């Protein structure tokens, strides 16, 4: 059952928010099932990372035009880790694959982001 009160068109946003929050607090205090009184949605992201092959890691690094050492700093891993991924002696963990996925999806953004991060000593 949705709230029977429709907000007045001239009612301020702050008053509408306060009113709805009060209704929510009352529902919690009444131990009412929240989904019966309010619209509730579950959001599920379809972000299963791709399993990266050595060639895919190399290609992703090359999209940024980065050396192994710079790419390693950018990803927060060691240069040895990047070398291992590119030689196939180790495979990237899921969290690294997710980051590599994001680079693949929008290389221009990540190339710009990498350039913004450079500080020469």
C-alpha positions in Angstrom: 0.0 0.0 0.0 1.5 3.3 -1.1 1.2 6.5 0.9 -2.3 7.9 0.3 -1.1 11.5 0.5 0.0 13.2 -2.7 2.3 16.1 -2.1 0.8 19.5 -2.9 2.4 21.1 -6.0 3.4 24.2 -4.2 4.8 22.4 -1.2 8.6 23.0 -0.9 11.0 20.1 -1.6 12.3 20.3 1.9 8.8 19.8 3.4 8.1 16.9 1.1 11.4 15.2 2.0 10.7 15.8 5.7 7.2 14.5 5.4 8.3 11.3 3.6 11.1 10.7 6.1 8.6 11.1 9.0 6.4 8.5 7.3 9.4 6.2 6.9 10.3 6.6 10.6 6.8 5.8 11.6 6.8 2.7 9.4 10.1 1.5 11.1 8.6 2.2 14.5 5.5 0.2 13.7 7.6 -2.7 12.4 5.7 -2.5 9.2 7.1 -4.2 6.1 8.8 -1.3 4.4 8.2 -2.7 0.9 4.4 -2.6 1.6 4.5 1.1 2.2 7.3 2.3 0.0 8.7 1.6 -3.4 11.8 -0.6 -2.9 14.1 -1.8 -5.6 17.1 -4.1 -5.7 19.8 -3.1 -8.1 22.1 -5.8 -9.4 25.1 -4.9 -11.5 26.1 -7.2 -14.3 29.9 -6.6 -13.9 31.4 -10.1 -14.0 35.1 -9.4 -14.9 36.6 -10.8 -18.1 39.4 -13.4 -17.6 42.4 -11.6 -19.0 45.0 -13.4 -21.2 48.6 -12.2 -21.4 47.8 -10.6 -24.8 44.7 -8.8 -23.4 46.8 -7.3 -20.5 49.4 -6.1 -23.0 46.8 -4.7 -25.3 45.1 -2.8 -22.4 48.4 -1.4 -21.3 49.2 -0.3 -24.8 45.8 1.5 -25.0 47.2 3.8 -22.4 50.6 4.1 -24.0 52.2 3.2 -20.7 55.3 1.3 -19.8 55.0 -1.7 -17.5 56.4 0.4 -14.6 53.9 3.3 -15.1 51.0 0.9 -15.7 51.9 -0.9 -12.5 51.8 2.3 -10.5 48.5 3.2 -12.1 47.0 -0.1 -11.2 48.6 -0.2 -7.7 50.6 -3.3 -8.3 54.3 -4.0 -8.8 56.1 -4.0 -12.2 56.8 -7.7 -11.6 53.1 -8.3 -11.4 52.5 -6.7 -14.8 55.4 -8.6 -16.3 53.9 -11.9 -14.9 50.5 -11.1 -16.3 51.9 -10.3 -19.7 54.1 -13.4 -19.7 51.3 -15.6 -18.5 53.0 -16.8 -15.4 50.3 -15.3 -13.2 46.7 -14.3 -14.0 45.2 -11.0 -12.8 42.8 -11.3 -9.8 39.1 -10.3 -10.4 39.5 -6.8 -9.0 42.4 -6.1 -11.4 40.3 -7.6 -14.3 37.5 -5.2 -13.4 39.8 -2.3 -13.6 41.2 -3.6 -16.9 37.6 -3.9 -18.1 37.0 -0.2 -17.3 40.1 0.8 -19.2 38.9 -1.3 -22.2 35.5 0.3 -22.1 36.8 3.9 -22.1 40.5 4.2 -22.9 40.3 7.9 -23.6 39.1 8.6 -20.1 41.8 6.5 -18.5 44.5 7.8 -20.7 43.5 11.4 -19.7 43.3 10.3 -16.0 46.8 8.8 -16.3 48.2 12.0 -17.8 46.6 14.0 -15.0 48.3 11.8 -12.4 51.9 12.4 -13.8 54.2 14.4 -11.5 57.8 14.6 -12.7 60.5 15.0 -10.1 
